[in-house]
Amino acid sequence: MVPPSSRTEILSLFRSFLRSARQFPDYNIREYAKRRIVDAFHDNKTLSSPSSVAAAFADGKYQLQVAKRQALVYSLYSPKTKSIMDIKY
C-alpha cells in the first residue's frame, strides 16, 4: 500500500464522505452518517506510522464506496414522506 502523498488527499476523502452523506434522503440517517464520519476521522487523527495511515486511508476509500452504494439503495426504497427536519419554512 502506498501512503497518501499529502494532507490534501485525506481532506479530499473527508469531503467526499460528507458529500456522500448528503445523498441520504432521510434526516436521521444523514446526520448519523455525518457524525460517524467526523468521529472516525477524529479518531484516526493521531495515527503516526506511515503503514497505519496507509491502511486507514485504504479502508476509508473502501468505506466511501460502501457509503455511496448505501445512499443509492436507500434512495430507491426511501419513504415518500419528509421528516419535519427537512421542511423549509
Buried (B, 14 or more C-beta within 10 A) or exposed (E): EEBBEEEEEBEEBBEBBEEBBEBBBBEEBBEEBBEBBBEBBEEBEEBEEEEEBBBBBBEBEEBBEEBBEBBEEBEEEEEEEEEEEEEEE
